[in-house]
Amino acid sequence: MARTASTETVEATIRPVPRFGVFMGLGVVLGVIVAGILTAVGSYEPSQALDVVYPPAQVFGFALLWTVPAGIALGGVVALILERVARRKARTVRVRHEHVTDTEA
């Protein structure tokens, strides 16, 4: 078997890109922490309208319904902003691209 190689020089753009999943995951963690803080500082007095006291676990669950999606959205927005900033720092480099093929004799 013989191998043939061809090379060409092309230009490529290199820029750092944030990982959106990491930022959204950090947003989830932030949402859980905020829900915990809201649960800890909340008052647990009987409701005047229903005369019901909500347990802390139920308050935490309801707080999670609002804070986790808000944290995901906040993490996504931060990642988008960082991606726009990284776009300005893009640089162009020359890359040698080599193609190697096997040919049968």
MITOR-100204 format. One record per residue: residue number from 1; residue in one letter; chain; z, x, y of N, C-alpha, C in turn. Coordinates in steps of 0.001 Angstrom, whole numbers, plus 500000, padded with zeros to 6 digits. Layout:
<sites>
site k->NUM r->A c->A n_up->Z n_east->X n_north->Y ca_up->Z ca_east->X ca_north->Y c_up->Z c_east->X c_north->Y
...
</sites>
This chain:
<sites>
site k->1 r->M c->A n_up->500000 n_east->500826 n_north->498820 ca_up->500000 ca_east->500000 ca_north->500000 c_up->500000 c_east->500869 c_north->501242
site k->2 r->A c->A n_up->499210 n_east->500468 n_north->502172 ca_up->499149 ca_east->501180 ca_north->503443 c_up->499744 c_east->500294 c_north->504538
site k->3 r->R c->A n_up->500330 n_east->500942 n_north->505463 ca_up->500916 ca_east->500203 ca_north->506585 c_up->500156 c_east->500534 c_north->507853
site k->4 r->T c->A n_up->499917 n_east->499512 n_north->508632 ca_up->499290 ca_east->499723 ca_north->509931 c_up->500265 c_east->499260 c_north->511005
site k->5 r->A c->A n_up->500281 n_east->499985 n_north->512081 ca_up->501194 ca_east->499664 ca_north->513173 c_up->500407 c_east->499565 c_north->514470
site k->6 r->S c->A n_up->500762 n_east->498583 n_north->515256 ca_up->500180 ca_east->498461 ca_north->516589 c_up->501326 c_east->498256 c_north->517566
site k->7 r->T c->A n_up->501208 n_east->498880 n_north->518697 ca_up->502268 ca_east->498769 ca_north->519697 c_up->501685 c_east->498253 c_north->521003
site k->8 r->E c->A n_up->502521 n_east->497557 n_north->521726 ca_up->502152 ca_east->497106 ca_north->523058 c_up->503410 c_east->497127 c_north->523908
site k->9 r->T c->A n_up->503235 n_east->497309 n_north->525184 ca_up->504353 ca_east->497306 ca_north->526107 c_up->504333 c_east->495993 c_north->526875
site k->10 r->V c->A n_up->505451 n_east->495306 n_north->526851 ca_up->505580 ca_east->494023 ca_north->527540 c_up->506801 c_east->494073 c_north->528452
site k->11 r->E c->A n_up->506857 n_east->493131 n_north->529383 ca_up->508015 ca_east->493025 ca_north->530255 c_up->508905 c_east->491902 c_north->529755
site k->12 r->A c->A n_up->510218 n_east->492130 n_north->529801 ca_up->511194 ca_east->491133 ca_north->529371 c_up->512268 c_east->491016 c_north->530440
site k->13 r->T c->A n_up->512809 n_east->489823 n_north->530575 ca_up->513872 ca_east->489588 ca_north->531536 c_up->515203 c_east->489542 c_north->530790
site k->14 r->I c->A n_up->516163 n_east->490304 n_north->531288 ca_up->517487 ca_east->490370 ca_north->530689 c_up->518482 c_east->489795 c_north->531687
site k->15 r->R c->A n_up->519268 n_east->488831 n_north->531231 ca_up->520322 ca_east->488279 ca_north->532071 c_up->521464 c_east->487794 c_north->531190
site k->16 r->P c->A n_up->522693 n_east->487944 n_north->531668 ca_up->523832 ca_east->487442 ca_north->530894 c_up->523894 c_east->485923 c_north->531013
site k->17 r->V c->A n_up->524151 n_east->485256 n_north->529895 ca_up->524232 ca_east->483797 ca_north->529873 c_up->525588 c_east->483400 c_north->529286
site k->18 r->P c->A n_up->526337 n_east->482541 n_north->529985 ca_up->527623 ca_east->482112 ca_north->529427 c_up->527421 c_east->481186 c_north->528229
site k->19 r->R c->A n_up->528361 n_east->481208 n_north->527328 ca_up->528311 ca_east->480320 ca_north->526163 c_up->528972 c_east->478996 c_north->526541
site k->20 r->F c->A n_up->528153 n_east->477947 n_north->526591 ca_up->528628 ca_east->476650 ca_north->527055 c_up->529721 c_east->476096 c_north->526152
site k->21 r->G c->A n_up->529607 n_east->476293 n_north->524859 ca_up->530604 ca_east->475777 ca_north->523926 c_up->531989 c_east->476352 c_north->524161
site k->22 r->V c->A n_up->532046 n_east->477620 n_north->524531 ca_up->533338 ca_east->478261 ca_north->524797 c_up->533984 c_east->477623 c_north->526024
site k->23 r->F c->A n_up->533192 n_east->477426 n_north->527076 ca_up->533739 ca_east->476836 ca_north->528291 c_up->534167 c_east->475388 c_north->528064
site k->24 r->M c->A n_up->533401 n_east->474650 n_north->527274 ca_up->533785 ca_east->473267 ca_north->526985 c_up->535026 c_east->473224 c_north->526092
site k->25 r->G c->A n_up->535138 n_east->474160 n_north->525176 ca_up->536344 ca_east->474252 ca_north->524344 c_up->537571 c_east->474577 c_north->525173
site k->26 r->L c->A n_up->537416 n_east->475472 n_north->526144 ca_up->538528 ca_east->475768 ca_north->527049 c_up->538878 c_east->474538 c_north->527887
site k->27 r->G c->A n_up->537873 n_east->473730 n_north->528220 ca_up->538127 ca_east->472482 ca_north->528935 c_up->538945 c_east->471516 c_north->528102
site k->28 r->V c->A n_up->538680 n_east->471466 n_north->526790 ca_up->539477 ca_east->470614 ca_north->525897 c_up->540922 c_east->471078 c_north->525884
site k->29 r->V c->A n_up->541125 n_east->472383 n_north->525766 ca_up->542485 ca_east->472932 ca_north->525761 c_up->543187 c_east->472609 c_north->527075
site k->30 r->L c->A n_up->542481 n_east->472763 n_north->528189 ca_up->543053 ca_east->472437 ca_north->529492 c_up->543411 c_east->470952 c_north->529574
site k->31 r->G c->A n_up->542548 n_east->470083 n_north->529026 ca_up->542833 ca_east->468653 ca_north->529022 c_up->544069 c_east->468304 c_north->528221
site k->32 r->V c->A n_up->544258 n_east->468956 n_north->527084 ca_up->545453 ca_east->468707 ca_north->526261 c_up->546709 c_east->469171 c_north->526996
site k->33 r->I c->A n_up->546624 n_east->470311 n_north->527665 ca_up->547777 ca_east->470817 ca_north->528420 c_up->548129 c_east->469865 c_north->529560
site k->34 r->V c->A n_up->547118 n_east->469398 n_north->530283 ca_up->547373 ca_east->468465 ca_north->531387 c_up->547961 c_east->467163 c_north->530867
site k->35 r->A c->A n_up->547470 n_east->466669 n_north->529738 ca_up->548031 ca_east->465451 ca_north->529153 c_up->549493 c_east->465658 c_north->528767
site k->36 r->G c->A n_up->549817 n_east->466824 n_north->528249 ca_up->551207 ca_east->467128 ca_north->527907 c_up->552097 c_east->467165 c_north->529137
site k->37 r->I c->A n_up->551591 n_east->467740 n_north->530217 ca_up->552364 ca_east->467789 ca_north->531459 c_up->552564 c_east->466384 c_north->532017
site k->38 r->L c->A n_up->551503 n_east->465589 n_north->532011 ca_up->551629 ca_east->464216 ca_north->532505 c_up->552617 c_east->463410 c_north->531663
site k->39 r->T c->A n_up->552621 n_east->463650 n_north->530367 ca_up->553565 ca_east->462952 ca_north->529497 c_up->554990 c_east->463402 c_north->529779
site k->40 r->A c->A n_up->555176 n_east->464682 n_north->530035 ca_up->556522 ca_east->465214 ca_north->530260 c_up->557115 c_east->464737 c_north->531580
site k->41 r->V c->A n_up->556294 n_east->464572 n_north->532608 ca_up->556836 ca_east->464190 ca_north->533917 c_up->556811 c_east->462682 c_north->534148
site k->42 r->G c->A n_up->556278 n_east->461917 n_north->533200 ca_up->556199 ca_east->460469 ca_north->533356 c_up->557562 c_east->459807 c_north->533222
site k->43 r->S c->A n_up->557687 n_east->458627 n_north->533842 ca_up->558933 ca_east->457874 ca_north->533712 c_up->558765 c_east->456845 c_north->532595
site k->44 r->Y c->A n_up->559820 n_east->456615 n_north->531862 ca_up->559769 ca_east->455715 ca_north->530720 c_up->560720 c_east->454539 c_north->530948
site k->45 r->E c->A n_up->560507 n_east->453888 n_north->532056 ca_up->561295 ca_east->452695 ca_north->532371 c_up->560523 c_east->451471 c_north->531914
site k->46 r->P c->A n_up->561212 n_east->450379 n_north->531655 ca_up->560500 ca_east->449160 ca_north->531234 c_up->559516 c_east->448688 c_north->532302
site k->47 r->S c->A n_up->558358 n_east->448250 n_north->531856 ca_up->557342 ca_east->447718 ca_north->532754 c_up->557835 c_east->446408 c_north->533354
site k->48 r->Q c->A n_up->557607 n_east->446213 n_north->534659 ca_up->558064 ca_east->444983 ca_north->535307 c_up->557234 c_east->443790 c_north->534849
site k->49 r->A c->A n_up->555966 n_east->444007 n_north->534560 ca_up->555095 ca_east->442893 ca_north->534187 c_up->555328 c_east->442446 c_north->532739
site k->50 r->L c->A n_up->555475 n_east->443396 n_north->531838 ca_up->555563 ca_east->443044 ca_north->530422 c_up->556933 c_east->443291 c_north->529809
site k->51 r->D c->A n_up->557795 n_east->443985 n_north->530536 ca_up->559117 ca_east->444359 ca_north->530031 c_up->558999 c_east->445149 c_north->528725
site k->52 r->V c->A n_up->558076 n_east->446147 n_north->528730 ca_up->557808 ca_east->446983 ca_north->527564 c_up->557997 c_east->448438 c_north->527969
site k->53 r->V c->A n_up->558557 n_east->449234 n_north->527077 ca_up->558677 ca_east->450673 ca_north->527289 c_up->557697 c_east->451356 c_north->526344
site k->54 r->Y c->A n_up->556772 n_east->452136 n_north->526919 ca_up->555782 ca_east->452833 ca_north->526096 c_up->556376 c_east->454150 c_north->525607
site k->55 r->P c->A n_up->556270 n_east->454446 n_north->524323 ca_up->556811 ca_east->455709 ca_north->523801 c_up->555969 c_east->456899 c_north->524286
site k->56 r->P c->A n_up->556589 n_east->458072 n_north->524346 ca_up->555870 ca_east->459260 ca_north->524830 c_up->554601 c_east->459576 c_north->524036
site k->57 r->A c->A n_up->554606 n_east->459356 n_north->522735 ca_up->553403 ca_east->459647 ca_north->521939 c_up->552240 c_east->458760 c_north->522353
site k->58 r->Q c->A n_up->552527 n_east->457512 n_north->522683 ca_up->551472 ca_east->456600 ca_north->523120 c_up->550965 c_east->456988 c_north->524512
site k->59 r->V c->A n_up->551857 n_east->457406 n_north->525374 ca_up->551454 ca_east->457867 ca_north->526707 c_up->550593 c_east->459113 c_north->526580
site k->60 r->F c->A n_up->550979 n_east->460016 n_north->525689 ca_up->550197 ca_east->461236 ca_north->525471 c_up->548792 c_east->460894 c_north->524967
site k->61 r->G c->A n_up->548706 n_east->459965 n_north->524038 ca_up->547399 ca_east->459561 ca_north->523515 c_up->546510 c_east->458952 c_north->524583
site k->62 r->F c->A n_up->547072 n_east->458069 n_north->525399 ca_up->546289 ca_east->457478 ca_north->526482 c_up->545880 c_east->458531 c_north->527510
site k->63 r->A c->A n_up->546768 n_east->459476 n_north->527788 ca_up->546431 ca_east->460545 ca_north->528742 c_up->545304 c_east->461421 c_north->528188
site k->64 r->L c->A n_up->545302 n_east->461647 n_north->526868 ca_up->544229 ca_east->462439 ca_north->526258 c_up->542869 c_east->461772 c_north->526437
site k->65 r->L c->A n_up->542848 n_east->460439 n_north->526428 ca_up->541580 ca_east->459716 ca_north->526597 c_up->540926 c_east->460011 c_north->527937
site k->66 r->W c->A n_up->541708 n_east->460393 n_north->528926 ca_up->541157 ca_east->460700 ca_north->530251 c_up->541030 c_east->462205 c_north->530497
site k->67 r->T c->A n_up->542011 n_east->462975 n_north->530068 ca_up->542025 ca_east->464390 ca_north->530443 c_up->541075 c_east->465248 c_north->529609
site k->68 r->V c->A n_up->540885 n_east->464926 n_north->528335 ca_up->539984 ca_east->465741 ca_north->527501 c_up->538527 c_east->465614 c_north->527957
site k->69 r->P c->A n_up->537985 n_east->464400 n_north->528164 ca_up->536611 ca_east->464332 ca_north->528682 c_up->536460 c_east->464978 c_north->530060
site k->70 r->A c->A n_up->537490 n_east->464842 n_north->530903 ca_up->537431 ca_east->465493 ca_north->532214 c_up->537417 c_east->467016 c_north->532056
site k->71 r->G c->A n_up->538192 n_east->467537 n_north->531104 ca_up->538211 ca_east->468979 ca_north->530857 c_up->536884 c_east->469477 c_north->530309
site k->72 r->I c->A n_up->536250 n_east->468689 n_north->529434 ca_up->534934 ca_east->469064 ca_north->528906 c_up->533913 c_east->469113 c_north->530032
site k->73 r->A c->A n_up->533942 n_east->468103 n_north->530899 ca_up->533005 ca_east->468069 ca_north->532026 c_up->533252 c_east->469245 c_north->532971
site k->74 r->L c->A n_up->534509 n_east->469535 n_north->533246 ca_up->534842 ca_east->470654 ca_north->534129 c_up->534379 c_east->471980 c_north->533535
site k->75 r->G c->A n_up->534593 n_east->472171 n_north->532240 ca_up->534125 ca_east->473398 ca_north->531581 c_up->532613 c_east->473525 c_north->531625
site k->76 r->G c->A n_up->531897 n_east->472408 n_north->531434 ca_up->530440 ca_east->472432 ca_north->531517 c_up->529943 c_east->472776 c_north->532913
site k->77 r->V c->A n_up->530609 n_east->472229 n_north->533934 ca_up->530216 ca_east->472524 ca_north->535318 c_up->530455 c_east->473994 c_north->535636
site k->78 r->V c->A n_up->531581 n_east->474538 n_north->535201 ca_up->531861 ca_east->475958 ca_north->535429 c_up->530809 c_east->476826 c_north->534736
site k->79 r->A c->A n_up->530434 n_east->476479 n_north->533515 ca_up->529408 ca_east->477243 ca_north->532794 c_up->528060 c_east->477145 c_north->533507
site k->80 r->L c->A n_up->527719 n_east->475964 n_north->534017 ca_up->526464 ca_east->475824 ca_north->534767 c_up->526456 c_east->476686 c_north->536016
site k->81 r->I c->A n_up->527573 n_east->476705 n_north->536739 ca_up->527657 ca_east->477531 ca_north->537953 c_up->527512 c_east->479007 c_north->537599
site k->82 r->L c->A n_up->528199 n_east->479444 n_north->536542 ca_up->528089 ca_east->480848 ca_north->536130 c_up->526676 c_east->481183 c_north->535662
site k->83 r->E c->A n_up->525998 n_east->480226 n_north->535045 ca_up->524625 ca_east->480465 ca_north->534603 c_up->523699 c_east->480617 c_north->535801
site k->84 r->R c->A n_up->523912 n_east->479826 n_north->536844 ca_up->523099 ca_east->479951 ca_north->538065 c_up->523346 c_east->481291 c_north->538743
site k->85 r->V c->A n_up->524591 n_east->481730 n_north->538772 ca_up->524912 ca_east->483028 ca_north->539365 c_up->524290 c_east->484151 c_north->538547
site k->86 r->A c->A n_up->524320 n_east->484022 n_north->537216 ca_up->523751 ca_east->485060 ca_north->536346 c_up->522246 c_east->485136 c_north->536497
site k->87 r->R c->A n_up->521623 n_east->484034 n_north->536861 ca_up->520176 ca_east->484031 ca_north->537042 c_up->519760 c_east->484973 c_north->538175
site k->88 r->R c->A n_up->520606 n_east->485098 n_north->539178 ca_up->520317 ca_east->486006 ca_north->540294 c_up->520425 c_east->487471 c_north->539877
site k->89 r->K c->A n_up->521225 n_east->487744 n_north->538865 ca_up->521430 ca_east->489120 ca_north->538419 c_up->520461 c_east->489518 c_north->537310
site k->90 r->A c->A n_up->519449 n_east->488708 n_north->537098 ca_up->518471 ca_east->489021 ca_north->536050 c_up->517680 c_east->490262 c_north->536441
site k->91 r->R c->A n_up->517317 n_east->491029 n_north->535462 ca_up->516507 ca_east->492224 ca_north->535713 c_up->515366 c_east->492259 c_north->534703
site k->92 r->T c->A n_up->514294 n_east->492855 n_north->535123 ca_up->513116 ca_east->492953 ca_north->534277 c_up->513012 c_east->494375 c_north->533752
site k->93 r->V c->A n_up->512775 n_east->494490 n_north->532452 ca_up->512640 ca_east->495799 ca_north->531816 c_up->511344 c_east->495843 c_north->531025
site k->94 r->R c->A n_up->510881 n_east->497044 n_north->530741 ca_up->509691 ca_east->497223 ca_north->529909 c_up->510154 c_east->497482 c_north->528484
site k->95 r->V c->A n_up->509522 n_east->496776 n_north->527560 ca_up->509904 ca_east->496863 ca_north->526148 c_up->508663 c_east->497209 c_north->525338
site k->96 r->R c->A n_up->508820 n_east->498148 n_north->524421 ca_up->507730 ca_east->498476 ca_north->523525 c_up->507850 c_east->497579 c_north->522300
site k->97 r->H c->A n_up->506848 n_east->496778 n_north->522071 ca_up->506823 ca_east->495825 ca_north->520970 c_up->505898 c_east->496377 c_north->519890
site k->98 r->E c->A n_up->506436 n_east->496561 n_north->518690 ca_up->505670 ca_east->497174 ca_north->517615 c_up->505487 c_east->496180 c_north->516483
site k->99 r->H c->A n_up->504252 n_east->496037 n_north->516036 ca_up->503919 ca_east->495176 ca_north->514899 c_up->503537 c_east->496069 c_north->513722
site k->100 r->V c->A n_up->504218 n_east->495891 n_north->512607 ca_up->503911 ca_east->496661 ca_north->511407 c_up->503484 c_east->495670 c_north->510341
site k->101 r->T c->A n_up->502313 n_east->495912 n_north->509747 ca_up->501803 ca_east->495035 ca_north->508698 c_up->501472 c_east->495873 c_north->507470
site k->102 r->D c->A n_up->501677 n_east->495247 n_north->506325 ca_up->501300 ca_east->495886 ca_north->505056 c_up->499907 c_east->495439 c_north->504682
site k->103 r->T c->A n_up->499081 n_east->496397 n_north->504356 ca_up->497722 ca_east->496063 ca_north->503871 c_up->497573 c_east->496610 c_north->502472
site k->104 r->E c->A n_up->496945 n_east->495858 n_north->501638 ca_up->496747 ca_east->496311 ca_north->500259 c_up->495471 c_east->497123 c_north->500180
site k->105 r->A c->A n_up->495545 n_east->498214 n_north->499457 ca_up->494385 ca_east->499113 ca_north->499353 c_up->493410 c_east->498655 c_north->498311
</sites>
